[in-house]
Amino acid sequence: MRRTLALATILGAAWAAIAVADGGGPSPGVSFGSPGLVDAKGKVRYVALPAGDGTTVAALRVRSGRILSWGYVDGIFGVPTVAWDGSTGGLARNGRRLVLTTSASYGTPTRFVVMNPRTLRVRAQFSLRGAFAFDALSPGGSLMYLIQFLGDPNSGRYAVRALNLNTRKLYAAAVVDRREPDEKMTGQPVTRAESRDGAWAYTLYGRANEGPFVHALETLHRRAFCVDLPWHSTPRWLGRARLRVAGRELQLRVGRRTRATVDTQTFEVSRG
């Protein structure tokens, strides 16, 4: 009972605060407290809360805020933030793996913890040498995709890498658009949308002095496609844009207006 009351007190303080994002470069880092991460059914919310030298992770009912379960892990880990609009990730679509991470930092390893979302018990912990940030999970949670920071912290260059969560080993090659394998990836993630089955993760990127693009990541087979959008420079309204998957269309919307549409099978682009 004392443990439950103590957790409720911590959570109450967290809900009163705005989620804190920590990170830079092509990744917004991690977040603590509300709004956390909501499962695919929209029923359970997961939040990470610093607790001394560790992290309390809680699962709550979305509608009522009732605590369903909670766990503790040594070290400070947050819910991965995948775009600057506050989009988060880290929960496999089948609900069997929850991944939390530290913020990417040059000079120190990046740490990850894998938990059972139902019991919030730790299943695995590991670290990677270098600056990495979480990007996406395959629907079954066996493949994790990462943003690897390249060069110095101000270079803005990065690569998409795939890691087998069963073996906790990185695949040797970066995940690139095979149509343009030598193109260097730069930019800032504006917003994220996923296909209904979680097999595709679509991220809208803005770039300084260049046009925006959509990074389409096929999470089952380690494939990626970079889709240039029909603007030669980043529009001022891009920060307000959101992605919406409708059938075989990926719509870039600002409010009620569709600015562009991407065919998710051919990757052809048309203006809205």
N, C-alpha and C positions, 0 to 999 in steps of 0.2 A: 504493500500500500504506500509506504514512504517513497519507494522508487517511482511509482506511478504519479504521485503528487509532485515529486521533484521534476519529472519530465513534463508534466502539464504546465508547471510554472515556466520552464525554459521555453516551451512551445508558445505559450501565451506572449512572452516577450518577443519571440521571433515573428509571430504574426503581426505584431504592432510595428515591426520595422520593414523597411524596404530591402529587398534582396540586394546583396552586395556582389558585384562582379569584380574579379581581379584578373588582369591579364593584359596583353598587348599584342601588337603585330597582327597576324591573320587570325588570332583567336581571342575571344573576349575573356577566356579564363574559366573560372568556376564561380558558382553562386552558393550562398548560404541563406537558410530561412526561406520565407515565402518569395515567389510562388512555387519553387521547387520543380518537381517533375511529375507529370500526371500520366497514368497508364493509358494504353490504347482505347480502353473502354470508357475512359473519363470518370472512373469511380474512385481510384486510389491516388493520393498524392504522396510523393516521397520528398522529404526535406532533410538536409544535412545541417547540423548545428555544432559549431565549435564548443567543446566542453573540456576546459583545461588543456591538457596536452593531447587530447583525443577528440573524437567526433561522435556525437550522438546522431543516429539515423532513425527517422520515424516514418511510419506509414500511417496516413490518416484518411478517413472517409471524406471525399471531396465535399459532399453536400452538408454534412453535419460537423466536420472537423474532429470527429471522434478518433481517438488513437486506436489503431488496429494492432500494431506491433512496433517494437523499437529495439535497436541494438546499439552496440558501442564498438568502436575500432580505435586502436592507438594511432596517433598521428592526425593531422588536420587534412581532411579530404572534403571536397565540395562536389556538388552536382555540376557536370560539365555544361557550360554554356556554348552553343554552337553558332550563334549569330548575334549581332549587336542589338537586335530587337528583343532580346531576352529569350529566344528559343533555346530549349535545353534538350539534352539527350542522355543516353546511358542505360536505358531500360530496353531489354530485348522484347520484340513484339509478342513472343510466346510467354512472356512473364517469368522466365526462369533465371535471368541474370540481370543484376543491377551493378553498374560500374560507376565508381566515384574516383576522382583523381586530384592530384595537386596541380597547381598552376605551372605552366611551362616556364622554366627559368634557365638561363644560360649559366653553365658552370656547375649545376647540380642535377642529379638524376631526377627524372619524372616518375612519380610513384602512382600506382593504381591499386585499388582494392575491388574485388569482385564479391558480391553478396547474394545470398538467396533472398529474392524480394518477398517471399512469403514469411520467412522466419527472421530475416535480417541478420542471419549469422554469416560470418566471413567464410567464403569458400576458397579464396586465394588472395595473396598479395604479391606484387612484383614491381620492379622498377626497370626503367630503360635509361641508358646513358644518353644524354643530350636533351634538348628542349622539344618536347612533344605535347600536343594537345589533342583531346578526344574529338573525333568528328562524327562517327556513326557506328551502329551495330547492324549485323545481319539479323533477319527476323528470328532465327534460332539462337542467336547470341554466340555462335562459334567464331565469327570473324569480327574483329574490331578495326575500325579505320581511324587513322591518326593524321594530324597535321605535324610534319616535322619541320622545324625552323632551320633554315639553311643560312650559312654565312654569319655575319655580325648581326646584332639585334636590330639594327636600323636598315638592313638590306631589303626587308619586305619580301624576301624570297622564301618559298617553302615547297614541300613535296607531300603528296598524299601517300601514306604507307598503310599496308595491311598487316595485321597481326593475328595469328591463330591463338585464340584464347584457351584452347585445350592444351596446347603445348607451351603457350606464352612465348612464342618465337615470331620474329618479324620475317615476312617474306622479303627476299633479297631485292627485288625490283620495286620501284615506285609504281603507283597506280596512275597511269597517264592515259590521255586520249590517244589511241593508237593512230588516229588520222594525223595528229600533229605531235609526235613523241618528243620533239626537241623544244617545244614551246615552254617557256618559263612561266610558272604560275605566280601571280602577284595579285593583291587586292584585299579587300575587307569584306567579310561575310555580313550581308545586310539582313537577310531573313532566310528561313528554312521551311520546306514543306516535304512531306513524305507520301509515297503511294499508299493506298489502303492496306496492302499486304506488307508494307515495310521493306520491300525489296529494292526500292529506289529512294534515294535521298537527294532532293533538289535544293541547291543553295544559290541564292542571288548574291553576286559579288559586284562591288563598285571599285573602280580603279582611278587613281589620280591621272588626269590628262588623257585618259583612254575611256572607251565605252564599256558599259557593264556587260557581264556575261552570267550565264547560269552553268553551274557545275552539276552535272547529272551523274550520280554515283550509283552504280548497280552493285548492291552489297552482297549478293549471293556469289558472284563470279569475278569479283575484283576488276570491274570494268568502269571506265569513266569517259564522259563526253563533255567537252567544253563548248557551250552554245553562245556565240556572240549575239548580242541584242542590237537592234537597229538604231543605235546612237553612237556618234563618234566620240562623245565625251559623256561623263557621268551627269545625268540630269539632276537639277536641284531637288526634285521631288523624290529621288530614289530612296532616301531614308524613310519615307512614309510608305513605300511599296511593300506589298505582301504577295506571297505565292499561294496559289490555290490549284489543287488537282481536281479536274472535272472530266471524268472519263479518260480519254486519251489526250486531253489538253492540259497543259500547264499554263495557268493564266497569271500574268503579272498585273496586279490590281493596285490602284491608289484610290481608297474609298470605294465607291461603286463603279468606278471607271476602269475598264480593262485597257492597259497601255500596250500590251503585247501578248501573243499566244504562241506557245511552243508545242508542236506535235511531238508527243513523247515516244513515238515509234520511229519517225523519220528525222526528228529534231529540226524540222523546218520551222521558221519563225515568220509570223505575220503581225503587223501592227494592229492594235485594237481600234 
